[in-house]
Amino acid sequence: MPGGDPTAIESGLSPITQADRRSLQGVLEKARTISGFGFALYVGPLPDGRGSAIAEHGALQDPASTVLVAVSPTARQLEIVVGVNVAVDLDDRACELAALSMTSSFAAGDLAAGLREGIVMLAEHARHPRVLHLDDPA
């Protein structure tokens, strides 16, 4: 996440504070625990829209197994980029639902809360389904 996000203030959204950063980092770690996939967050300009988000995703350590949530508050743009390994479990419909949840919070002026809710929602949808006869010891 880029440092000192003034764009959140310009767009009418609450800025991301240090406490929000710690909370969001915890949510990213929780998302990995829930789903088994990596999650990353980018808040800043996306000059080429989705192309910029895809470039940010490609620069991650393991893009094939990572979900990137990219937000440009000034452009009022949200992009969710899903790696090929994650796409098996996280479909477009789940991403649309998470995006709707996030944009609802953004519209209410709370950037950090929207990101927290959306990332957890994505992680829950990406979670591998339990196989009872393999997951439960008999």
KAQUIWO-V662440 format. One record per backbone hydrogen bond with DSSP energy under -0.5 kcal/mol. NH is the residue of the N-H (numbers start at 0). CO is the residue of the C=O. E is the energy in kcal/mol with one decimal. If there is no record, write none. Layout:
[[NH CO E] [NH CO E]]
This chain:
[[1 42 -0.5] [5 3 -1.4] [7 4 -1.0] [8 4 -0.5] [8 5 -0.6] [9 5 -1.9] [10 6 -1.8] [11 8 -1.3] [12 7 -1.6] [13 108 -2.4] [16 14 -0.7] [20 16 -2.4] [21 17 -2.3] [22 18 -2.4] [23 19 -3.1] [24 20 -2.4] [25 21 -2.2] [26 22 -2.0] [27 23 -2.4] [28 24 -2.0] [29 25 -2.4] [30 26 -2.6] [31 27 -1.6] [32 28 -2.0] [33 29 -2.7] [34 30 -2.4] [35 31 -2.7] [37 64 -2.5] [39 66 -2.6] [41 68 -2.6] [43 70 -2.6] [48 45 -2.3] [50 47 -1.6] [51 48 -0.6] [52 48 -1.7] [53 49 -2.7] [54 50 -2.0] [55 51 -2.4] [56 52 -2.4] [57 53 -2.4] [58 54 -1.1] [59 56 -1.6] [62 59 -0.7] [64 61 -1.4] [65 62 -1.4] [66 37 -2.4] [67 80 -3.0] [68 39 -2.4] [69 67 -0.6] [69 78 -3.2] [70 41 -2.9] [71 76 -2.7] [72 70 -0.6] [75 71 -0.8] [75 72 -0.5] [76 71 -2.1] [78 69 -3.0] [80 67 -2.7] [80 78 -0.5] [81 79 -0.5] [82 65 -1.7] [84 63 -2.2] [85 63 -1.0] [86 82 -2.1] [88 85 -1.7] [89 85 -2.2] [90 88 -0.6] [94 90 -1.8] [95 91 -2.5] [96 92 -2.2] [97 93 -2.2] [98 94 -2.6] [99 95 -2.3] [100 96 -2.1] [101 97 -2.6] [102 98 -2.9] [103 99 -1.7] [104 100 -1.6] [105 101 -2.6] [106 102 -2.4] [107 103 -1.2] [108 105 -1.6] [109 104 -2.4] [110 108 -0.7] [113 109 -1.7] [114 110 -2.2] [115 111 -2.6] [116 112 -2.6] [117 113 -2.5] [118 114 -2.5] [119 115 -2.0] [120 116 -2.1] [121 117 -2.5] [122 118 -2.4] [123 119 -2.5] [124 120 -2.0] [125 121 -1.9] [126 122 -0.9] [131 129 -0.7] [133 130 -1.6] [134 130 -3.4] [135 131 -1.8] [136 134 -0.6]]
